[in-house]
Amino acid sequence: MEQLIIQLVSGAVGGNVVGGAARGLSLGVLGNSIAGIIGGGIGGQLFAWMGGAGMADAAAGMDIGAIVTQVAAGGVGGGVLLALVGIVKKLMGR
């Protein structure tokens, strides 16, 4: 359960970072957070499914390597999903 919480929180942060860096893709703070949370959960689970290093260790115990891996996977997943949603929103606005 802790792994999922870490992924969701880091996904929200990743979504807001990408939204701040790419203003054209931003959905606002709430939209960035929601897209990031969803993307963080999906990204973290996909990374674990693909056999991401350190994810198996997370089940045995919360060491620093597993936490860093989950933060990275959640943050990247949140950022990627926000970028995809922002691009789709931009294309639909044309």
Secondary structure, 3 states (H helix, E strand, C coil): CHHHHHHHHHHHHHHHHHHHHCHHHCCHHHHHHHHHHHHHHHHHHHHHHCCCCCHHHHHHCCCHHHHHHHHHHHHHHHHHHHHHHHHHHHHHCC
